[in-house]
Amino acid sequence: MVLIEVFGTGCVKCRRMLKNVEIAVRDLKIDADVHKIEDLDAMIDRGVMLTPALYVDGEAKVVGHVPCVEDIKQILLGEK
């Protein structure tokens, strides 16, 4: 199972990131545990300084912008 974390405060970009992640996971039919983290203390503890941020299995993959669904698919497939 893949652990996917989307860090963000709930702004439009953060919600878009979560939606794109959900679409990518559904399209790829992968077994993933997707978490939306909005708690500022949790973000600081993880070193997230810009949002939205996408972490896959504990590793930062995208910070500060919203990737398209196709880019997220590539990340999840290990191609990026």
Phi, psi and omega in degrees: 000138180265133175264119179242127179239130175248116180262131177178159186272357180107009179289174182302315181296320181294319178294323179295319178301313180300315180299315179298320178297314181298320178295315181299315180298315179297313182297321181278346181056044178263155177275104184226148174251107185259126179239137173256120182249116181249350183288121183298322179296320178296322178296315180297317179301327181270356178084015179283117182251338177233142176238157357286159178226141180242122176244137177237121183050043175083359182250131178293127180247325180217134178221128171089359176207169182256112177284154176287168181302318181297321177295321178295320177301316179298320178298313183293332178274358178081019182267353179233000000 
